[in-house]
Amino acid sequence: MSASGKLKASVDRYVRPLRFVFLSLLFYHTPAVYAQGLYVQTFGDTSSVPLIYLHGGPGYNSSAFEVTTAQKLAGQGYYVIVYDRRGEGRSGEEAAFTFEQTHADLLGMMDSLKLASAHLIGHSFGGMVALTFAEKHMARVRSIVLVGAPVSLQESFKTIIKSCEKLYTDKGDEQNLAYIKMLKKMDTASVQYSSFCFMHAMQNGFYTTKTPTESAQALYALFKTDLTLIEHASKIGYKQPQGFWKNESYTTMDLSDKLSALIEKGTPVFGMYGKEDGLYSRAQINRLKLLLGEGNLLYLDDCSHNVFIDQQETFVEALGRWVK
């Protein structure tokens, strides 16, 4: 059998059972839209350990986690809640794009679901939402799991620029090297600077693993079977990051002190990051590991930004140890 044939066979082996799980979502989860206009989905028994997934962005949504991972966690004994933030994804268009409103929406959703507290899974920008929320509402947070989440985006921008410069130099790409030279001279607090950094990261595949496992390939293939979800997942907005930049200066935030303070006050914080995630250097991960403590951070092979897909088995197993 050819290499492509072997790959198709292995993906089919994973996708067939996953398709059954995907179809079962229609009957297992409970959709709800609350007064504040948020798109919300819940999975599992309401008496189980509550997990709230906070998606990345700003300007993205929870669809990838919803399809690939929420039901899996519900089957492991969790009550899983996913939602799209106000003005993002499938939630209402009108939004202030402030942490104050974002936190109020999260509190309102928790109250609607009668959750006194919950564990927060903060993916990418969702990790920043989790940390700023916990700072204001510590009693409502049982723990935080940072998944490919920045503590300092300014450090990530430096990592992106350094990695891109090396790639373009190796390729002899003079045009993109000129862009990098220009980028280095820009105001690092400007929205243009952050936007260009993210653009170069995306065009160089910094968010995806080059060595996906068979399981990860099957999960990505499963996600692509639903055209509606693909449409939602591909809608990454611009007004949302511009709004959070204008109102919160989120691209210049360094959450190290907030993170340390939360841990000192008793909030457990954990982390999972991929070694192929181009937003974070090994030095950044090592600094974060020191903040979180020994055994509280996983740095995974064959894994990039979507840890819950790229290494789902390890992701679920780690939650089983950390989230009680």
ROTINU-573402 format. One record per residue: x, y, z of N, C-alpha, C, CB in turn; residue in one letter. Coordinates in pm, whole numbers, padded with zeros to 5 digits, always signed. Glycine has a CB too. Layout:
% ROTINU-573402
XYZXYZXYZXYZa;...
This chain:
% ROTINU-573402
+00084-00119+00000+00000+00000+00000+00088+00125+00000-00095+00000+00122m;+00047+00226-00078+00125+00350-00084+00115+00425+00048+00077+00439-00199s;+00206+00525+00063+00205+00605+00186+00072+00677+00201+00321+00705+00187a;+00019+00732+00090-00108+00804+00098-00223+00710+00131-00137+00877-00033s;-00213+00586+00080-00316+00487+00110-00315+00448+00256-00297+00366+00024g;-00194+00432+00312-00183+00399+00454-00239+00511+00540-00036+00373+00492k;-00210+00637+00501-00260+00750+00577-00412+00753+00574-00203+00881+00523l;-00473+00730+00454-00618+00731+00442-00680+00621+00528-00660+00715+00296k;-00616+00504+00526-00670+00392+00604-00665+00422+00753-00592+00264+00574a;-00553+00482+00797-00540+00511+00940-00638+00619+00983-00398+00553+00974s;-00656+00722+00898-00750+00828+00930-00892+00772+00936-00741+00942+00828v;-00929+00685+00838-01061+00624+00837-01086+00543+00964-01078+00535+00715d;-00979+00478+01012-00992+00395+01133-01032+00480+01253-00862+00321+01162r;-00982+00604+01257-01017+00694+01367-01148+00767+01341-00905+00795+01390y;-01171+00807+01217-01286+00891+01185-01418+00818+01202-01274+00944+01045v;-01423+00688+01162-01551+00616+01170-01612+00618+01309-01532+00473+01126r;-01538+00578+01413-01598+00588+01547-01625+00732+01589-01509+00522+01648p;-01541+00826+01544-01562+00966+01581-01689+01022+01516-01441+01050+01541l;-01723+00973+01397-01846+01018+01332-01968+00981+01415-01857+00958+01191r;-01962+00863+01478-02072+00823+01565-02084+00919+01682-02052+00679+01615f;-01968+00955+01740-01967+01050+01851-02023+01184+01805-01825+01068+01909v;-01981+01226+01685-02026+01354+01631-02177+01357+01616-01959+01382+01495f;-02235+01249+01562-02380+01243+01546-02451+01239+01681-02418+01121+01462l;-02387+01175+01778-02449+01166+01911-02457+01300+01981-02372+01068+01997s;-02378+01398+01935-02385+01532+01995-02526+01591+01983-02283+01625+01929l;-02595+01553+01877-02728+01605+01854-02823+01568+01966-02782+01556+01722l;-02793+01456+02034-02883+01407+02136-02827+01422+02277-02914+01264+02110f;-02697+01444+02292-02635+01441+02424-02618+01579+02485-02503+01375+02416y;-02595+01679+02402-02570+01811+02460-02698+01892+02466-02464+01886+02379h;-02696+01995+02546-02812+02081+02564-02778+02222+02520-02859+02081+02711t;-02836+02268+02407-02808+02405+02364-02886+02505+02445-02839+02421+02216p;-02831+02624+02460-02903+02728+02532-02850+02864+02489-02889+02711+02685a;-02937+02961+02476-02897+03099+02453-02962+03181+02564-02939+03150+02310v;-02883+03249+02644-02935+03320+02759-02964+03465+02725-02837+03313+02875y;-03017+03535+02822-03066+03671+02799-02958+03764+02746-03122+03729+02928a;-02833+03738+02786-02728+03828+02740-02686+03801+02596-02607+03817+02830q;-02754+03709+02529-02732+03687+02387-02612+03603+02352-02720+03814+02320g;-02563+03522+02444-02446+03439+02417-02485+03304+02359-02364+03420+02544l;-02405+03258+02265-02418+03121+02216-02352+03029+02319-02353+03103+02073y;-02429+02935+02374-02380+02847+02480-02421+02704+02449-02433+02890+02619v;-02328+02610+02470-02359+02468+02459-02307+02398+02584-02298+02406+02330q;-02383+02302+02635-02339+02224+02749-02337+02077+02714-02429+02250+02871t;-02245+02004+02777-02227+01862+02751-02212+01790+02884-02103+01836+02659f;-02282+01677+02900-02264+01595+03018-02366+01623+03126-02128+01614+03073g;-02345+01559+03239-02435+01565+03354-02409+01692+03434-02418+01440+03443d;-02516+01764+03467-02502+01890+03540-02445+01870+03681-02635+01959+03549t;-02447+01747+03730-02392+01721+03863-02242+01689+03860-02467+01605+03928s;-02185+01681+03740-02043+01648+03726-01955+01772+03748-02016+01588+03587s;-01824+01750+03750-01728+01859+03771-01739+01958+03655-01582+01803+03781v;-01766+02086+03682-01787+02184+03575-01657+02238+03514-01869+02300+03627p;-01651+02232+03382-01540+02287+03305-01595+02389+03207-01461+02174+03230l;-01540+02509+03207-01580+02610+03109-01464+02636+03015-01626+02742+03179i;-01490+02621+02885-01388+02646+02783-01396+02790+02737-01405+02549+02664y;-01282+02860+02742-01271+02999+02698-01187+03002+02570-01208+03089+02810l;-01249+03039+02460-01184+03027+02330-01084+03138+02303-01287+03026+02220h;-01005+03119+02199-00901+03214+02161-00956+03333+02083-00795+03145+02080g;-00863+03411+02031-00900+03531+01958-00812+03648+02001-01049+03563+01980g;-00871+03766+02021-01012+03799+02002-01055+03785+01855-01039+03942+02051p;-01183+03749+01838-01238+03736+01704-01259+03595+01659-01151+03804+01609g;-01237+03497+01749-01256+03357+01709-01381+03302+01777-01130+03271+01745y;-01389+03172+01798-01506+03109+01859-01467+02971+01913-01622+03098+01756n;-01564+02901+01971-01536+02775+02040-01562+02650+01957-01618+02768+02165s;-01588+02666+01826-01636+02554+01746-01539+02435+01741-01665+02601+01607s;-01408+02459+01729-01313+02349+01718-01313+02262+01844-01171+02403+01692a;-01312+02326+01960-01317+02251+02085-01452+02183+02101-01290+02344+02204f;-01557+02253+02063-01693+02201+02076-01709+02068+02002-01794+02302+02023e;-01660+02062+01880-01678+01943+01797-01582+01830+01835-01660+01978+01651v;-01458+01864+01864-01356+01760+01879-01337+01710+02022-01226+01811+01830t;-01369+01793+02122-01321+01762+02257-01427+01768+02366-01212+01854+02292t;-01528+01851+02352-01627+01869+02459-01695+01738+02497-01731+01970+02417a;-01741+01663+02398-01809+01537+02426-01715+01434+02488-01869+01480+02297q;-01591+01434+02444-01490+01343+02501-01476+01368+02651-01353+01362+02430k;-01468+01493+02691-01454+01527+02832-01581+01495+02910-01418+01674+02848l;-01696+01518+02848-01822+01483+02913-01826+01333+02943-01942+01523+02826a;-01774+01253+02851-01768+01109+02872-01673+01068+02982-01729+01041+02745g;-01583+01158+03019-01488+01131+03127-01540+01180+03263-01354+01197+03097q;-01665+01227+03265-01725+01265+03392-01722+01413+03423-01658+01195+03500g;-01715+01499+03320-01717+01643+03340-01846+01702+03285-01595+01709+03274y;-01887+01814+03342-01995+01895+03287-01927+02008+03211-02093+01951+03401y;-01932+02002+03079-01852+02090+02993-01940+02199+02934-01785+02009+02880v;-01895+02322+02949-01967+02437+02895-01876+02509+02795-02013+02534+03009i;-01927+02529+02675-01855+02608+02575-01946+02724+02533-01813+02521+02451v;-01885+02837+02503-01964+02951+02457-01875+03041+02374-02027+03028+02576y;-01939+03124+02292-01868+03226+02216-01887+03361+02286-01919+03233+02068d;-01777+03433+02304-01786+03563+02371-01875+03660+02293-01647+03622+02389r;-01928+03754+02367-02014+03856+02306-01941+03924+02189-02056+03962+02411r;-02009+03934+02076-01952+03998+01959-01854+03912+01883-01885+04123+02000g;-01843+03783+01921-01750+03691+01855-01824+03562+01819-01627+03660+01945e;-01783+03502+01707-01841+03376+01667-01991+03383+01649-01809+03270+01767g;-02064+03298+01724-02209+03287+01707-02288+03364+01811-02250+03142+01712r;-02220+03446+01891-02291+03528+01989-02328+03664+01930-02204+03546+02114s;-02403+03742+02006-02455+03869+01957-02347+03962+01904-02530+03938+02067g;-02386+04044+01809-02289+04132+01743-02246+04249+01830-02348+04185+01615e;-02337+04304+01910-02306+04425+01986-02219+04390+02107-02436+04495+02031e;-02102+04452+02115-02011+04425+02226-01924+04547+02251-01924+04302+02197a;-01884+04563+02377-01796+04674+02413-01650+04635+02394-01820+04716+02558a;-01621+04503+02390-01484+04450+02381-01398+04503+02495-01422+04488+02246f;-01447+04478+02615-01374+04509+02738-01372+04385+02825-01439+04631+02814t;-01273+04375+02911-01270+04264+03005-01387+04275+03104-01135+04261+03080f;-01427+04397+03137-01539+04414+03231-01665+04349+03176-01565+04563+03258e;-01697+04375+03049-01815+04313+02990-01796+04163+02973-01845+04378+02855q;-01677+04122+02932-01648+03980+02914-01665+03904+03045-01505+03961+02859t;-01614+03962+03155-01628+03898+03286-01774+03895+03330-01543+03971+03391h;-01846+04003+03304-01988+04008+03342-02068+03901+03268-02047+04148+03314a;-02037+03882+03141-02106+03778+03063-02076+03639+03118-02064+03785+02915d;-01950+03615+03154-01912+03486+03210-01983+03462+03343-01760+03477+03228l;-01988+03563+03428-02060+03552+03554-02208+03525+03530-02042+03679+03638l;-02267+03598+03437-02409+03580+03407-02439+03440+03357-02453+03680+03304g;-02350+03387+03272-02370+03251+03223-02360+03150+03337-02268+03218+03114m;-02260+03168+03426-02244+03078+03539-02367+03083+03631-02118+03113+03617m;-02419+03202+03653-02538+03215+03737-02658+03147+03672-02569+03363+03762d;-02671+03161+03538-02781+03098+03467-02775+02946+03478-02781+03140+03321s;-02653+02894+03480-02633+02749+03492-02624+02704+03637-02506+02707+03418l;-02641+02798+03729-02637+02769+03873-02502+02708+03915-02750+02673+03912k;-02395+02768+03863-02260+02724+03897-02198+02823+03995-02171+02711+03769l;-02175+02778+04117-02110+02864+04215-01965+02889+04178-02119+02803+04355a;-01903+02787+04117-01763+02797+04072-01739+02694+03964-01663+02777+04191s;-01628+02708+03893-01596+02615+03784-01447+02619+03755-01677+02648+03657a;-01398+02515+03690-01262+02513+03636-01265+02582+03500-01207+02367+03625h;-01165+02661+03471-01157+02734+03344-01045+02680+03258-01136+02884+03369l;-01077+02644+03133-00976+02607+03034-00960+02726+02941-01017+02476+02955i;-00846+02795+02951-00824+02915+02872-00731+02888+02756-00767+03026+02959g;-00787+02882+02635-00707+02857+02515-00665+02989+02452-00785+02770+02414h;-00534+03006+02430-00481+03125+02365-00530+03251+02439-00523+03128+02215s;-00596+03345+02371-00647+03465+02437-00743+03432+02550-00717+03555+02335f;-00808+03315+02541-00896+03271+02649-00823+03256+02780-00962+03140+02612g;-00692+03229+02775-00612+03223+02896-00601+03359+02962-00474+03168+02866g;-00590+03464+02882-00587+03600+02936-00721+03635+03000-00553+03702+02826m;-00829+03591+02936-00962+03612+02994-00972+03539+03128-01073+03563+02897v;-00923+03415+03133-00931+03336+03257-00855+03403+03370-00878+03196+03233a;-00734+03449+03344-00651+03507+03448-00707+03640+03498-00509+03527+03397l;-00756+03724+03408-00812+03852+03450-00945+03832+03522-00831+03946+03329t;-01021+03731+03482-01147+03700+03550-01120+03651+03692-01227+03594+03471f;-01024+03559+03705-00992+03502+03837-00941+03609+03933-00888+03391+03823a;-00868+03707+03879-00819+03815+03964-00935+03889+04031-00733+03912+03883e;-01045+03908+03957-01160+03984+04008-01260+03895+04081-01230+04055+03894k;-01266+03767+04044-01370+03679+04096-01309+03545+04138-01482+03657+03990h;-01214+03551+04226-01137+03433+04264-01224+03321+04321-01031+03470+04364m;-01328+03357+04396-01413+03257+04459-01491+03175+04357-01508+03323+04555a;-01505+03225+04234-01581+03154+04132-01494+03059+04049-01650+03253+04041r;-01363+03060+04077-01269+02982+03995-01204+02872+04078-01159+03075+03934v;-01224+02747+04038-01164+02634+04110-01019+02613+04066-01245+02506+04085r;-00994+02628+03938-00858+02619+03884-00859+02676+03743-00806+02471+03884s;-00739+02700+03691-00722+02749+03554-00624+02657+03482-00671+02897+03552i;-00659+02618+03361-00568+02542+03275-00539+02628+03152-00630+02402+03234v;-00416+02675+03142-00374+02755+03028-00332+02663+02914-00257+02851+03067l;-00391+02683+02797-00364+02596+02682-00315+02684+02567-00492+02514+02641v;-00184+02681+02541-00129+02767+02436-00159+02913+02460-00182+02726+02302g;-00165+02954+02587-00208+03088+02624-00089+03179+02654-00301+03083+02744a;-00092+03303+02607+00019+03396+02633+00014+03454+02774+00019+03510+02532p;+00130+03471+02833+00142+03549+02955+00189+03690+02919+00240+03481+03056v;+00274+03698+02817+00318+03826+02763+00320+03817+02611+00458+03866+02819s;+00226+03885+02546+00223+03883+02400+00344+03954+02340+00096+03948+02349l;+00398+04051+02410+00517+04119+02358+00633+04020+02343+00558+04235+02452q;+00645+03927+02436+00748+03823+02424+00718+03732+02306+00758+03742+02554e;+00591+03701+02286+00552+03617+02173+00583+03685+02040+00403+03582+02180s;+00561+03817+02033+00590+03889+01910+00740+03884+01878+00544+04036+01921f;+00823+03896+01981+00967+03886+01961+01005+03747+01910+01042+03916+02091k;+00939+03645+01965+00965+03508+01921+00925+03489+01776+00889+03408+02010t;+00809+03542+01739+00760+03531+01601+00857+03598+01505+00619+03593+01588i;+00899+03720+01537+00989+03795+01449+01122+03722+01433+01013+03936+01505i;+01178+03674+01543+01306+03603+01537+01297+03477+01452+01354+03568+01678k;+01190+03400+01472+01172+03275+01396+01150+03304+01248+01055+03194+01453s;+01067+03404+01219+01038+03438+01079+01164+03489+01009+00926+03544+01072c;+01240+03571+01078+01363+03624+01018+01458+03511+00979+01434+03721+01116e;+01469+03411+01064+01555+03297+01031+01500+03220+00911+01568+03203+01152k;+01369+03197+00910+01308+03126+00797+01331+03200+00665+01159+03107+00822l;+01308+03330+00666+01322+03409+00544+01468+03418+00500+01264+03548+00564y;+01558+03423+00597+01701+03426+00565+01743+03294+00500+01786+03453+00691t;+01699+03183+00558+01732+03051+00504+01679+03033+00362+01676+02941+00595d;+01562+03094+00334+01500+03082+00202+01552+03187+00103+01349+03094+00215k;+01625+03284+00155+01668+03395+00069+01550+03480+00026+01740+03343-00054g;+01450+03494+00112+01327+03567+00082+01347+03715+00118+01204+03507+00160d;+01402+03790+00024+01435+03930+00049+01312+04017+00073+01514+03985-00067e;+01201+03985+00004+01081+04065+00021+01028+04057+00165+00972+04019-00078q;+01018+03935+00218+00969+03921+00354+01071+03967+00458+00930+03776+00380n;+01198+03957+00425+01300+04013+00515+01286+04164+00527+01441+03976+00466l;+01245+04227+00417+01222+04372+00420+01103+04404+00511+01196+04426+00277a;+00998+04318+00506+00884+04337+00595+00926+04323+00741+00773+04236+00562y;+01011+04225+00770+01058+04204+00907+01140+04323+00954+01141+04075+00917i;+01223+04377+00865+01303+04496+00899+01211+04613+00934+01396+04533+00782k;+01105+04628+00856+01007+04733+00882+00936+04709+01015+00905+04741+00766m;+00902+04582+01040+00830+04544+01161+00911+04577+01286+00796+04395+01159l;+01041+04558+01278+01128+04585+01393+01131+04733+01430+01269+04537+01363k;+01096+04819+01335+01100+04963+01360+00965+05019+01403+01147+05036+01236k;+00863+04935+01404+00730+04982+01437+00712+04999+01587+00626+04885+01384m;+00612+05077+01624+00571+05092+01764+00515+04958+01811+00465+05208+01782d;+00580+04895+01908+00539+04761+01951+00404+04760+02022+00644+04701+02042t;+00355+04877+02061+00224+04885+02127+00111+04906+02027+00223+04997+02229a;+00143+04925+01899+00040+04955+01799-00033+04829+01756+00103+05024+01677s;-00157+04846+01712-00235+04732+01665-00179+04681+01532-00384+04771+01649v;-00115+04771+01455-00054+04728+01329+00061+04631+01355-00004+04851+01249q;+00140+04662+01456+00254+04574+01492+00205+04435+01528+00334+04634+01609y;+00107+04426+01616+00057+04294+01656-00008+04223+01539-00042+04308+01772s;-00081+04295+01457-00150+04233+01343-00049+04174+01244-00239+04335+01272s;+00057+04249+01214+00158+04199+01121+00233+04079+01179+00257+04311+01086f;+00259+04082+01310+00325+03967+01373+00240+03842+01359+00354+03995+01522c;+00111+03854+01390+00020+03739+01379+00009+03693+01233-00119+03775+01434f;+00010+03788+01139+00001+03753+00998+00121+03668+00955-00007+03880+00911m;+00241+03708+00995+00360+03630+00960+00359+03494+01029+00489+03708+00997h;+00308+03489+01151+00298+03361+01222+00205+03266+01147+00248+03382+01366a;+00093+03318+01100-00004+03234+01029+00050+03187+00895-00135+03311+01008m;+00113+03277+00820+00160+03238+00687+00276+03140+00692+00200+03361+00610q;+00341+03130+00809+00450+03034+00824+00409+02909+00903+00567+03100+00893n;+00280+02894+00927+00231+02771+00990+00267+02755+01135+00281+02655+00916g;+00280+02867+01207+00322+02859+01347+00213+02805+01439+00364+02996+01395f;+00089+02796+01389-00022+02748+01472-00050+02600+01451-00147+02829+01442y;+00020+02536+01359-00009+02396+01325+00116+02310+01335-00070+02385+01184t;+00094+02186+01376+00206+02093+01385+00241+02036+01247+00174+01980+01483t;+00368+02020+01223+00412+01959+01097+00416+01807+01109+00551+02012+01057k;+00397+01757+01231+00404+01613+01255+00279+01565+01329+00531+01576+01334t;+00160+01582+01268+00037+01543+01339+00027+01392+01359-00086+01593+01261p;-00024+01353+01473-00048+01211+01498-00166+01163+01416-00072+01184+01649t;-00184+01032+01406-00300+00978+01335-00430+01024+01400-00294+00825+01332e;-00431+01026+01531-00551+01069+01603-00583+01215+01572-00532+01050+01754s;-00481+01302+01570-00502+01444+01540-00553+01461+01397-00371+01523+01560a;-00496+01388+01302-00543+01397+01164-00690+01358+01154-00458+01307+01073q;-00728+01256+01230-00867+01211+01228-00961+01317+01286-00882+01080+01305a;-00917+01383+01393-01000+01486+01455-01015+01607+01363-00940+01528+01589l;-00907+01647+01297-00917+01758+01202-01007+01719+01085-00778+01798+01151y;-00998+01594+01041-01084+01547+00933-01230+01547+00976-01042+01405+00888a;-01256+01508+01101-01392+01510+01155-01448+01650+01154-01394+01453+01296l;-01368+01745+01196-01411+01883+01202-01452+01933+01063-01301+01971+01260f;-01380+01888+00961-01406+01935+00825-01532+01875+00765-01290+01902+00737k;-01594+01777+00833-01715+01715+00778-01839+01801+00798-01738+01580+00842t;-01833+01902+00882-01947+01989+00906-01920+02126+00846-01976+02000+01058d;-01984+02155+00733-01958+02278+00660-01998+02402+00739-02030+02276+00528l;-02105+02390+00820-02149+02504+00900-02044+02544+01002-02280+02471+00970t;-01987+02443+01068-01885+02471+01168-01758+02524+01103-01853+02346+01249l;-01724+02472+00986-01607+02523+00914-01626+02671+00883-01582+02443+00783i;-01750+02705+00842-01780+02845+00811-01760+02932+00934-01924+02859+00758e;-01809+02886+01050-01792+02963+01174-01645+02972+01211-01873+02899+01289h;-01574+02859+01200-01434+02856+01243-01347+02946+01158-01381+02714+01238a;-01385+02966+01032-01302+03046+00942-01330+03196+00955-01325+03002+00798s;-01435+03230+01029-01470+03371+01043-01394+03434+01159-01622+03387+01064k;-01274+03477+01132-01192+03545+01233-01204+03695+01209-01043+03498+01227i;-01264+03764+01305-01293+03905+01286-01175+03996+01311-01405+03944+01374g;-01190+04124+01273-01087+04225+01293-01128+04329+01396-01055+04293+01161y;-01260+04357+01404-01303+04461+01497-01284+04416+01642-01450+04498+01472k;-01287+04285+01666-01270+04235+01803-01129+04260+01856-01303+04086+01808q;-01023+04218+01785-00890+04249+01836-00863+04399+01841-00785+04182+01751p;-00917+04474+01745-00900+04618+01748-00970+04679+01869-00953+04681+01619q;-01089+04623+01901-01164+04673+02016-01093+04645+02148-01302+04611+02018g;-01045+04521+02165-00974+04487+02289-00840+04561+02297-00951+04335+02298f;-00777+04585+02182-00653+04663+02182-00681+04807+02226-00588+04662+02041w;-00785+04868+02170-00819+05006+02202-00860+05022+02349-00930+05056+02111k;-00941+04929+02398-01000+04943+02531-00915+04884+02644-01134+04879+02532n;-00834+04782+02612-00762+04711+02718-00611+04703+02697-00817+04573+02730e;-00563+04748+02580-00419+04738+02548-00369+04596+02574-00338+04841+02632s;-00448+04497+02529-00418+04358+02565-00287+04308+02505-00531+04268+02519y;-00242+04369+02397-00119+04320+02333+00006+04360+02411-00109+04372+02191t;-00008+04451+02506+00108+04492+02587+00097+04443+02731+00122+04645+02585t;-00005+04365+02760-00023+04315+02896+00081+04207+02929-00164+04259+02915m;+00136+04215+03049+00220+04108+03104+00149+04057+03229+00368+04160+03137d;+00103+03932+03222+00020+03876+03328+00101+03798+03432-00085+03787+03269l;+00232+03808+03427+00317+03732+03519+00282+03759+03665+00463+03764+03494s;+00268+03888+03700+00238+03923+03839+00099+03876+03881+00250+04074+03857d;+00002+03890+03792-00133+03843+03824-00133+03691+03844-00232+03882+03711k;-00059+03622+03758-00049+03477+03768+00013+03436+03900+00032+03420+03651l;+00123+03499+03937+00190+03467+04063+00100+03495+04182+00320+03548+04076s;+00027+03606+04177-00062+03643+04287-00175+03542+04303-00120+03784+04265a;-00230+03496+04192-00337+03396+04199-00288+03267+04264-00392+03366+04059l;-00170+03223+04223-00114+03099+04278-00086+03115+04427+00016+03061+04203i;-00031+03230+04466+00000+03256+04607-00127+03256+04692+00073+03389+04621e;-00237+03300+04633-00364+03306+04707-00441+03175+04702-00450+03419+04652k;-00384+03074+04635-00444+02941+04641-00518+02892+04519-00534+02936+04751g;-00517+02968+04410-00582+02922+04287-00486+02833+04209-00629+03042+04200t;-00517+02705+04190-00428+02619+04112-00428+02661+03965-00472+02471+04124p;-00309+02674+03907-00296+02709+03765-00203+02608+03699-00242+02855+03747v;-00246+02555+03585-00170+02455+03511-00152+02502+03367-00241+02316+03515f;-00065+02435+03292-00042+02475+03155-00011+02359+03064+00070+02574+03149g;-00056+02368+02938-00023+02272+02834+00012+02347+02707-00140+02171+02810m;+00132+02321+02654+00181+02392+02536+00247+02292+02442+00281+02503+02576y;+00244+02324+02313+00306+02240+02212+00444+02290+02174+00218+02232+02090g;+00537+02199+02152+00673+02237+02115+00679+02297+01974+00765+02117+02124k;+00575+02276+01893+00572+02333+01759+00485+02458+01752+00521+02230+01659e;+00443+02508+01865+00367+02633+01869+00465+02748+01852+00285+02648+02002d;+00460+02814+01737+00558+02917+01704+00543+03047+01780+00551+02946+01562g;+00444+03055+01870+00427+03177+01948+00511+03178+02074+00283+03194+01984l;+00568+03061+02109+00637+03052+02237+00773+02985+02220+00553+02975+02338y;+00876+03053+02266+01010+02995+02266+01026+02903+02387+01119+03106+02266s;+01128+02821+02383+01155+02734+02498+01184+02818+02623+01274+02640+02467r;+01250+02933+02604+01279+03020+02719+01150+03071+02782+01367+03139+02675a;+01051+03108+02701+00922+03151+02754+00856+03039+02835+00829+03195+02641q;+00860+02918+02780+00799+02804+02848+00870+02775+02979+00802+02679+02758i;+01002+02786+02979+01078+02761+03102+01043+02862+03211+01229+02765+03073n;+01024+02989+03172+00985+03091+03270+00846+03062+03325+00988+03231+03206r;+00755+03019+03237+00620+02987+03281+00620+02865+03373+00530+02962+03161l;+00706+02770+03343+00717+02650+03426+00760+02687+03568+00817+02551+03364k;+00850+02784+03579+00893+02829+03712+00778+02894+03788+01010+02928+03699l;+00693+02968+03718+00579+03032+03782+00475+02929+03828+00515+03132+03686l;+00449+02830+03745+00343+02733+03775+00387+02627+03876+00297+02665+03648l;+00514+02596+03876+00563+02495+03968+00585+02361+03901+00467+02479+04083g;+00669+02279+03962+00706+02149+03906+00583+02060+03889+00810+02079+03998e;+00573+02001+03771+00464+01908+03744+00334+01972+03700+00437+01827+03863g;+00331+02106+03692+00208+02175+03657+00206+02228+03514+00185+02289+03751n;+00309+02195+03437+00311+02236+03296+00362+02122+03209+00400+02362+03277l;+00289+02096+03100+00330+01996+03002+00374+02067+02874+00215+01896+02972l;+00488+02024+02819+00542+02080+02695+00556+01964+02599+00682+02154+02718y;+00467+01957+02499+00439+01834+02428+00499+01828+02287+00293+01814+02419l;+00552+01711+02252+00600+01683+02116+00480+01668+02022+00688+01556+02114d;+00508+01681+01892+00404+01663+01789+00279+01742+01822+00369+01514+01774d;+00299+01867+01858+00187+01947+01910+00214+02094+01884+00166+01920+02061c;+00110+02166+01845+00122+02310+01826+00018+02383+01910+00107+02347+01678s;-00058+02474+01852-00143+02564+01929-00269+02496+01982-00182+02682+01843h;-00326+02404+01904-00450+02336+01944-00416+02207+02019-00539+02304+01820n;-00369+02223+02141-00323+02107+02219-00433+02003+02235-00273+02152+02357v;-00557+02048+02252-00668+01956+02276-00702+01870+02154-00791+02034+02318f;-00649+01907+02038-00662+01823+01918-00532+01750+01890-00703+01909+01796i;-00421+01824+01890-00292+01766+01852-00250+01653+01945-00185+01874+01852d;-00280+01666+02073-00245+01563+02171-00365+01542+02265-00116+01602+02252q;-00476+01502+02208-00599+01495+02287-00592+01395+02401-00715+01460+02197q;-00534+01279+02377-00527+01178+02483-00449+01231+02604-00460+01050+02429e;-00336+01296+02577-00256+01355+02686-00330+01470+02752-00121+01403+02633t;-00399+01550+02673-00479+01661+02725-00584+01611+02824-00546+01737+02610f;-00658+01510+02783-00765+01456+02869-00706+01391+02994-00850+01354+02791v;-00597+01318+02977-00534+01251+03091-00482+01352+03193-00418+01160+03042e;-00423+01462+03145-00371+01565+03235-00484+01632+03312-00291+01670+03156a;-00596+01660+03245-00710+01718+03314-00758+01624+03425-00823+01748+03216l;-00754+01495+03396-00794+01398+03498-00709+01403+03624-00788+01261+03441g;-00583+01441+03609-00494+01452+03725-00505+01587+03794-00350+01430+03682r;-00527+01692+03715-00524+01827+03768-00659+01877+03817-00473+01920+03664w;-00765+01846+03744-00897+01906+03768-00983+01811+03851-00968+01939+03633v;-01012+01851+03971-01088+01767+04063-01220+01835+04100-01005+01737+04190k;
